[in-house]
Amino acid sequence: MTKKKVFYGTLLLFAAILAGAVVYVNSLMPIITGYAAKNLCSNVFVSGRDAKEIEDIDLNFSFIKFTRNKVDREEQSVTSSFLWGRSKAIFREGFGVTLIRDASEKELRNDVYAVDTDPGYRPDTTAWPLGDVVPDTLDTGIDKPALTEIARKLMSDTAYGGIPFAFVVLHKGMPVAETYRPGLGRDTRFLSWSVAKSFTNAIAGVLVQMGKMDVSEPAGFEEWKNDDRKRITINDLLQMQSGLEWNEDYGSRSDVNLMLFNAADMSRFAVTHPLEHPAGTSWKYSSGTANIITSLIRNEFDSDTSCYAFIHDRFFEKIGITDAVFEVDPSGDLVGSSYLYATARDYARFGLLYLNDGVFCGERILPEGWVDYTRTPASASGGEYGALFWLNRSKTFPSAPEDMFSCNGHDGQMIFILPSNDLVVVVLGFSHKPDNSLDFDTLLKDILETI
């Protein structure tokens, strides 16, 4: 082979590699720019955080940190660009932030959130836990000075790692520790990430309590009626044992990323996936599963307004949550996998509901036995997962008791519920794996030593 042929052969190989790289990077554009636009917009207009801080912390990784972001405060939107890619997210009162995907921005902005969100009580004059009035003198038997030092170390010294934004501890149902990163506070709405899945469990539970849902029944999607997917029950979905094919890899062009940042109808995206294993036989963590459940919830109502009002009236306001924003995708489905924004105290209230077996302020919100069902291990999960809650039966957190169960968010958003210790621990912030993880086991160990 002549040198000329070798040269042209090498040139062609290089061109092919370059073309492949361009095609792959192009496929990532909606994810890179969509992630930046959606998260920056929500954290600015829903959480009220500083845009520069969000870029320095929440967006400071991988390709995301190279995006160019424009915050338009007048129209309440964020446009993010990277190379030739571009995405836009808009804020709408009540709906939260929606990433523009296969939808008309004009039509989305014309939608009205016609839900009366007045709870009928004032949190600032109502006693905890329904409201925010906590006794000045409170003794639950916990070592409060030691707990205060733990809170200081967590927030000031970052002794436990990560970048914590908020920390709340309930003992015997009462707040015994509460601290925030400077610039954030009691009224700040914090992103849930996958903690939202556990809220989806609760909303399904309320429907079960009302007799509107039976978890043993098949999900019943039209697309599934002619194949083995027709055997998938709501229980299979809640326990993440649907058997549907799914890729939850957050660092690639995976199913979860395509759903969250490139799909206009997230539940429909998940529903169309084929069966990989027989229903109920294999456990696989799937954000798509949670969004399938929220579509089933939505289908129980004759209008979106009725659905959203139900969530506020029959769930949120019953447990003292008056200011949360559960965001929707362009189709109107709640993003039950990922996009809830609520205060740290609200997340603590949610944990208290499950600590008290689904009863809040003396009223049963969840069906009798629902919390036990939630904590029952999915058969193929190795004891690690129940129904949209994580379990500690396999001692994932060695310092915590086996009866602990938790709501876990992708960036270290956590609600730990410890029945044997009468504790709820909430930690919110940015604990991005693997290089910036918060040491939750040591934190739990230190908290338990204060009892």
Wavefront OBJ file of the C-alpha trace (Angstrom):
o trace
v 0.000 0.000 0.000
v 1.369 3.371 -1.018
v 1.861 6.232 1.436
v -0.833 8.143 -0.429
v -3.381 5.365 0.153
v -2.399 5.140 3.830
v -2.833 8.909 4.137
v -6.299 8.899 2.551
v -7.313 5.837 4.537
v -6.289 7.542 7.777
v -8.090 10.713 6.714
v -11.289 8.795 6.005
v -11.066 6.999 9.375
v -10.559 10.309 11.158
v -13.510 11.827 9.270
v -15.713 8.873 10.221
v -14.724 9.154 13.896
v -15.322 12.904 13.828
v -18.718 12.477 12.157
v -19.707 9.872 14.754
v -18.633 12.175 17.559
v -20.667 15.055 16.104
v -23.748 12.837 15.773
v -23.383 11.674 19.397
v -22.814 15.184 20.784
v -25.791 16.414 18.757
v -27.955 13.727 20.394
v -26.879 15.058 23.803
v -27.831 18.677 23.047
v -31.436 18.465 24.323
v -30.175 16.864 27.527
v -27.312 19.301 28.164
v -29.236 22.469 27.379
v -32.535 21.138 28.717
v -31.008 20.236 32.080
v -29.485 23.682 32.442
v -32.591 25.616 31.340
v -35.062 23.575 33.409
v -33.080 23.507 36.640
v -31.919 27.095 36.504
v -35.437 28.333 35.726
v -37.029 26.334 38.559
v -34.417 27.308 41.103
v -34.735 30.990 40.191
v -38.513 31.347 39.807
v -39.821 28.579 42.099
v -37.120 28.479 44.773
v -36.074 32.130 44.602
v -32.376 31.285 44.609
v -29.576 33.368 43.109
v -28.813 32.461 39.481
v -25.042 32.741 39.888
v -25.075 30.445 42.918
v -27.123 27.877 40.983
v -24.638 27.926 38.103
v -21.702 27.643 40.525
v -23.199 24.722 42.463
v -26.064 22.874 40.796
v -24.904 23.256 37.184
v -21.159 23.016 37.753
v -20.468 19.550 36.330
v -19.881 17.661 33.081
v -20.997 19.470 29.891
v -23.666 21.333 31.878
v -21.111 23.754 33.284
v -20.275 24.983 29.775
v -23.797 26.119 28.929
v -24.552 29.803 28.393
v -27.683 30.721 30.287
v -29.928 33.741 29.883
v -32.421 34.510 32.657
v -35.306 36.691 31.457
v -37.029 37.969 34.590
v -39.681 39.881 32.706
v -41.095 36.846 30.900
v -39.872 34.471 33.640
v -37.891 32.142 31.443
v -34.401 30.725 30.994
v -32.745 29.964 27.663
v -29.645 27.771 27.734
v -27.200 27.235 24.866
v -24.274 24.904 24.228
v -22.460 24.858 20.872
v -25.354 24.740 18.373
v -27.924 23.460 20.899
v -30.571 25.579 22.602
v -33.412 24.948 25.075
v -35.969 27.176 26.763
v -37.882 26.708 30.006
v -40.734 28.897 31.228
v -42.302 29.539 34.625
v -46.093 29.469 34.973
v -47.825 30.273 38.246
v -49.070 27.091 39.904
v -47.589 24.781 37.267
v -43.979 25.640 38.093
v -41.418 25.429 35.295
v -41.955 23.582 32.027
v -39.287 22.801 29.470
v -40.547 23.650 25.974
v -40.635 20.365 24.083
v -43.012 19.668 21.143
v -45.458 22.204 22.542
v -46.525 25.755 21.799
v -45.149 28.231 24.311
v -48.136 30.471 23.641
v -50.611 27.699 24.422
v -48.724 26.713 27.567
v -48.720 30.298 28.780
v -52.456 30.546 28.127
v -53.143 27.682 30.548
v -54.535 28.889 33.863
v -53.891 27.106 37.150
v -57.472 27.388 38.386
v -56.973 25.785 41.793
v -57.935 27.524 45.046
v -54.804 27.005 47.154
v -56.133 28.699 50.300
v -55.871 25.999 52.992
v -58.344 27.697 55.337
v -55.748 28.216 58.046
v -52.724 30.449 58.523
v -49.455 28.547 58.967
v -47.865 31.436 60.893
v -50.592 31.334 63.572
v -51.281 27.561 63.589
v -49.479 25.150 65.894
v -46.989 22.615 64.545
v -47.261 20.284 62.685
v -50.180 21.683 60.671
v -48.682 25.178 61.048
v -45.321 26.667 61.900
v -45.827 27.715 65.532
v -43.414 25.682 67.667
v -43.253 26.049 71.488
v -40.368 28.210 72.724
v -39.545 25.680 75.421
v -39.442 22.150 74.152
v -37.846 19.080 75.728
v -38.164 15.761 73.932
v -35.252 14.189 75.788
v -32.751 14.698 72.967
v -29.389 16.370 73.584
v -30.123 19.662 71.837
v -26.665 21.266 72.366
v -25.041 18.222 70.724
v -27.589 18.324 67.917
v -26.976 22.045 67.439
v -23.262 21.318 67.074
v -24.009 18.639 64.468
v -26.104 21.173 62.544
v -23.302 23.728 62.740
v -20.713 21.226 61.525
v -22.973 20.104 58.684
v -23.745 23.589 57.453
v -20.653 25.629 58.386
v -17.736 23.215 58.322
v -19.173 20.855 55.707
v -17.726 18.180 57.974
v -20.006 15.589 56.433
v -19.258 16.549 52.819
v -21.611 17.683 50.093
v -23.158 21.144 49.908
v -26.119 21.120 52.311
v -28.866 23.722 51.876
v -31.251 22.737 54.680
v -31.330 20.428 57.703
v -34.343 19.611 59.887
v -34.676 16.975 62.611
v -37.960 15.955 64.238
v -37.912 14.006 67.503
v -41.201 12.727 68.893
v -42.894 14.760 66.179
v -41.360 18.110 67.113
v -38.606 20.143 65.392
v -35.441 19.879 67.499
v -32.943 21.122 64.882
v -33.304 23.402 61.880
v -30.634 25.242 59.926
v -30.088 26.644 56.417
v -27.320 27.721 54.092
v -26.924 31.538 54.086
v -29.394 33.103 51.663
v -31.864 30.237 52.052
v -34.443 29.732 54.756
v -37.715 28.414 56.078
v -39.712 29.751 53.121
v -37.370 28.439 50.406
v -38.806 25.733 48.185
v -36.183 23.035 47.627
v -35.962 20.603 44.711
v -36.919 17.032 45.569
v -35.459 15.063 42.696
v -36.552 11.469 43.391
v -38.006 12.262 46.810
v -41.013 13.144 44.613
v -41.500 9.420 43.983
v -42.444 8.895 47.630
v -44.987 11.730 47.369
v -46.398 9.879 44.360
v -46.774 6.857 46.658
v -48.779 9.027 49.069
v -51.093 10.438 46.398
v -51.803 6.896 45.205
v -52.453 5.961 48.832
v -55.037 8.726 49.223
v -56.828 7.421 46.126
v -56.792 3.924 47.626
v -58.238 5.371 50.836
v -61.028 6.944 48.762
v -61.743 3.674 46.947
v -60.631 5.092 43.596
v -57.569 2.873 43.120
v -56.733 -0.789 43.765
v -53.012 -1.596 43.606
v -53.694 -5.242 42.771
v -55.457 -4.285 39.544
v -53.666 -4.174 36.157
v -52.546 -0.709 35.070
v -54.741 -1.126 31.991
v -53.046 0.943 29.310
v -54.437 0.559 25.811
v -50.941 -0.009 24.402
v -50.475 -2.999 26.698
v -53.694 -4.949 26.111
v -52.333 -7.167 23.315
v -49.065 -8.296 24.924
v -47.744 -9.470 28.289
v -47.614 -5.901 29.597
v -51.334 -6.296 30.282
v -50.288 -8.274 33.390
v -48.444 -5.311 34.959
v -50.309 -4.249 38.083
v -50.216 -0.904 39.891
v -48.383 -2.754 42.676
v -45.703 -3.819 40.185
v -45.280 -0.168 39.213
v -45.123 1.052 42.823
v -42.504 -1.577 43.639
v -40.515 -0.958 40.433
v -41.076 -4.531 39.293
v -43.013 -3.795 36.113
v -40.431 -5.629 33.998
v -40.358 -2.763 31.503
v -37.073 -2.065 29.775
v -35.430 1.039 31.245
v -32.023 2.735 31.564
v -31.638 5.022 34.619
v -28.017 6.017 33.893
v -27.882 9.748 34.657
v -24.596 10.381 32.887
v -25.555 9.410 29.349
v -28.200 9.584 26.632
v -30.318 7.284 28.775
v -34.050 6.740 29.093
v -34.295 8.895 32.208
v -32.466 11.815 30.591
v -34.429 11.574 27.351
v -37.658 11.490 29.339
v -36.899 14.436 31.633
v -35.229 16.695 29.081
v -36.568 15.724 25.669
v -40.089 14.327 26.079
v -43.254 16.424 25.973
v -45.296 13.589 27.514
v -43.104 11.780 30.017
v -45.558 9.071 31.039
v -46.269 8.227 27.385
v -42.513 7.969 26.791
v -42.262 5.398 29.592
v -45.456 3.509 28.718
v -44.204 2.722 25.204
v -41.169 0.782 26.458
v -41.220 -2.974 25.803
v -41.230 -5.707 28.410
v -37.807 -7.016 29.410
v -38.876 -9.419 32.195
v -42.211 -10.895 33.255
v -44.076 -8.487 35.513
v -43.282 -8.872 39.215
v -40.139 -10.986 38.734
v -37.317 -8.452 38.368
v -36.564 -5.205 40.212
v -35.209 -2.213 38.300
v -35.128 1.384 39.505
v -37.051 3.492 37.004
v -38.114 7.129 37.032
v -40.356 6.246 34.117
v -42.360 3.977 36.406
v -43.193 6.878 38.755
v -44.454 8.975 35.852
v -46.604 6.112 34.624
v -48.241 6.123 38.066
v -48.894 9.869 37.969
v -50.620 9.408 34.607
v -52.867 6.762 36.220
v -53.608 9.242 39.003
v -54.480 11.924 36.453
v -56.775 9.495 34.617
v -58.947 9.212 37.735
v -60.218 12.769 37.214
v -62.389 14.416 34.581
v -60.102 17.447 34.289
v -56.579 18.522 35.154
v -57.953 21.195 37.479
v -59.834 18.518 39.428
v -56.661 16.431 39.679
v -54.475 19.286 40.869
v -57.168 20.473 43.311
v -57.438 16.963 44.752
v -53.699 16.890 45.438
v -53.880 20.233 47.245
v -57.154 19.676 49.102
v -57.000 15.999 50.010
v -53.271 15.634 50.532
v -50.979 18.671 50.787
v -53.193 20.885 52.922
v -54.187 17.981 55.181
v -50.553 17.673 56.284
v -49.682 21.361 56.517
v -48.108 21.742 53.063
v -49.538 24.993 51.714
v -46.897 26.322 49.335
v -45.463 23.351 47.452
v -45.180 23.266 43.656
v -45.493 19.876 41.966
v -44.371 20.650 38.424
v -45.957 19.262 35.266
v -44.618 18.330 31.847
v -45.954 20.007 28.666
v -48.766 17.428 28.468
v -50.006 18.337 31.950
v -48.844 15.206 33.802
v -47.235 15.685 37.199
v -43.538 14.830 36.982
v -43.934 12.343 39.810
v -40.405 11.059 39.396
v -38.490 14.250 40.053
v -39.985 17.742 40.146
v -41.495 18.659 43.480
v -40.470 21.915 45.185
v -41.309 22.292 48.882
v -39.873 23.747 52.077
v -37.642 21.761 54.401
v -40.400 21.790 57.017
v -42.822 20.428 54.420
v -40.516 17.502 53.699
v -40.308 16.935 57.468
v -44.118 16.962 57.710
v -44.242 14.343 54.974
v -41.813 12.163 56.924
v -43.959 12.632 60.039
v -47.028 11.371 58.158
v -45.236 8.073 57.492
v -43.692 7.932 60.974
v -47.245 8.120 62.361
v -48.619 5.330 60.155
v -50.405 7.651 57.740
v -52.162 9.701 60.434
v -51.666 13.471 60.716
v -53.076 15.628 63.505
v -55.404 12.777 64.415
v -56.809 12.343 60.909
v -56.082 9.260 58.839
v -54.721 10.461 55.498
v -53.394 7.162 54.146
v -55.234 3.832 54.344
v -54.708 1.676 57.392
v -51.825 -0.654 56.548
v -50.515 1.571 53.728
v -47.271 2.423 55.503
v -46.668 -1.261 56.281
v -47.310 -2.006 52.612
v -44.896 0.780 51.649
v -42.197 -0.754 53.865
v -42.694 -4.309 52.628
v -39.695 -5.237 50.417
v -40.368 -5.725 46.737
v -39.772 -9.439 46.187
v -36.818 -9.007 43.809
v -35.212 -5.950 45.465
v -33.002 -7.788 47.938
v -34.707 -5.997 50.808
v -33.624 -2.572 49.590
v -36.893 -1.212 48.193
v -40.560 -1.123 49.113
v -43.208 0.906 47.275
v -41.454 4.067 46.033
v -39.454 4.185 49.292
v -35.970 2.867 50.050
v -35.479 0.417 52.932
v -32.542 -0.190 55.269
v -33.104 -3.913 55.801
v -29.821 -4.736 54.107
v -28.105 -2.038 56.231
v -27.244 0.305 53.379
v -26.681 2.759 56.228
v -24.912 0.563 58.826
v -25.268 3.067 61.664
v -29.056 3.283 61.313
v -31.593 0.685 62.476
v -33.011 -1.823 60.033
v -36.520 -0.402 60.381
v -35.432 2.928 58.887
v -36.938 3.758 55.496
v -36.247 6.773 53.363
v -37.003 9.011 50.408
v -33.824 9.444 48.351
v -33.111 12.178 45.791
v -30.458 12.003 43.068
v -28.291 14.801 44.466
v -28.537 13.747 48.095
v -32.008 15.037 48.990
v -33.049 12.745 51.836
v -35.915 12.144 54.235
v -34.937 9.486 56.783
v -37.765 7.983 58.852
v -36.637 6.040 61.925
v -39.657 4.550 63.745
v -37.683 2.841 66.523
v -36.055 6.174 67.417
v -39.123 8.387 66.807
v -37.006 10.452 64.409
v -37.374 12.164 61.053
v -34.219 13.627 59.492
v -34.354 15.884 56.421
v -31.233 16.888 54.492
v -31.527 18.927 51.288
v -28.792 20.305 49.083
v -26.307 19.267 46.452
v -24.468 16.037 47.180
v -23.457 14.977 43.693
v -21.953 11.506 43.384
v -19.233 10.389 43.478
v -16.944 13.365 44.023
v -19.129 15.468 46.312
v -21.181 12.979 48.315
v -22.426 13.723 51.793
v -21.591 11.095 54.422
v -25.135 10.333 55.508
v -24.190 7.279 57.566
v -21.857 9.275 59.838
v -24.457 12.041 60.090
v -27.122 9.537 61.168
v -24.719 7.944 63.635
v -23.992 11.306 65.254
v -27.692 12.212 65.434
v -28.595 8.876 67.020
v -25.959 9.446 69.696
v -27.859 12.565 70.844
v -30.871 10.492 71.951
l 1 2 3 4 5 6 7 8 9 10 11 12 13 14 15 16 17 18 19 20 21 22 23 24 25 26 27 28 29 30 31 32 33 34 35 36 37 38 39 40 41 42 43 44 45 46 47 48 49 50 51 52 53 54 55 56 57 58 59 60 61 62 63 64 65 66 67 68 69 70 71 72 73 74 75 76 77 78 79 80 81 82 83 84 85 86 87 88 89 90 91 92 93 94 95 96 97 98 99 100 101 102 103 104 105 106 107 108 109 110 111 112 113 114 115 116 117 118 119 120 121 122 123 124 125 126 127 128 129 130 131 132 133 134 135 136 137 138 139 140 141 142 143 144 145 146 147 148 149 150 151 152 153 154 155 156 157 158 159 160 161 162 163 164 165 166 167 168 169 170 171 172 173 174 175 176 177 178 179 180 181 182 183 184 185 186 187 188 189 190 191 192 193 194 195 196 197 198 199 200 201 202 203 204 205 206 207 208 209 210 211 212 213 214 215 216 217 218 219 220 221 222 223 224 225 226 227 228 229 230 231 232 233 234 235 236 237 238 239 240 241 242 243 244 245 246 247 248 249 250 251 252 253 254 255 256 257 258 259 260 261 262 263 264 265 266 267 268 269 270 271 272 273 274 275 276 277 278 279 280 281 282 283 284 285 286 287 288 289 290 291 292 293 294 295 296 297 298 299 300 301 302 303 304 305 306 307 308 309 310 311 312 313 314 315 316 317 318 319 320 321 322 323 324 325 326 327 328 329 330 331 332 333 334 335 336 337 338 339 340 341 342 343 344 345 346 347 348 349 350 351 352 353 354 355 356 357 358 359 360 361 362 363 364 365 366 367 368 369 370 371 372 373 374 375 376 377 378 379 380 381 382 383 384 385 386 387 388 389 390 391 392 393 394 395 396 397 398 399 400 401 402 403 404 405 406 407 408 409 410 411 412 413 414 415 416 417 418 419 420 421 422 423 424 425 426 427 428 429 430 431 432 433 434 435 436 437 438 439 440 441 442 443 444 445 446 447 448 449 450 451
